């Protein structure tokens, strides 16, 4: 898994899933990606540790690019980045 520095990735849209329960961390990003253009990046904010494995696996299954993950120490959440491929 690639860990990103705060300035490495610019998102075109953000899915704030902090305090949301499973399986929302998989359902909502899929819906939001449908509204993005190819090549655009979705940032997923979550405090769910399972997303660190689930989101990359979801990207592989559905043919999207998992760019990497960053931590936001001030907000106590993860930032996962997905590039829309198709």
Residue pairs with C-beta under 8 A, 6 or more apart in sequence:
1 52
1 56
1 68
1 69
2 67
2 68
2 69
3 68
3 69
3 70
3 71
4 67
4 68
4 69
4 70
4 79
4 81
5 70
6 70
8 68
8 70
9 41
9 43
9 67
9 68
9 70
9 81
10 41
11 41
11 42
11 43
11 81
12 36
12 40
12 41
12 42
13 32
13 35
13 36
13 40
13 41
13 42
13 43
14 42
14 43
14 44
14 45
15 28
15 29
15 32
15 42
15 43
15 44
15 45
16 45
17 24
17 25
17 28
17 29
17 44
17 45
17 46
17 48
17 51
18 45
18 46
18 47
18 75
18 77
19 47
20 28
20 46
20 48
21 48
22 48
22 50
22 54
25 44
25 46
25 48
25 50
25 51
25 54
25 55
26 54
26 55
26 58
29 42
29 44
29 55
29 58
29 82
30 58
30 62
32 42
33 42
33 64
33 82
33 84
36 42
36 84
37 84
38 84
38 85
38 86
39 83
39 84
40 83
40 84
41 67
41 81
41 82
41 83
41 84
42 81
42 82
42 83
42 84
43 79
43 80
43 81
44 51
44 55
44 79
44 80
44 81
44 82
45 72
45 75
45 77
45 78
45 79
46 77
46 78
46 80
47 76
47 77
47 78
51 78
51 80
52 69
52 78
52 80
55 66
55 80
55 82
56 66
58 64
59 65
59 66
59 82
60 66
63 85
63 86
64 82
64 83
64 84
64 85
64 86
65 82
65 83
65 84
65 85
66 80
66 81
66 82
67 81
67 82
67 83
68 80
68 81
69 78
69 79
69 80
69 81
70 78
70 79
70 81
71 77
71 78
71 79
72 78
72 79
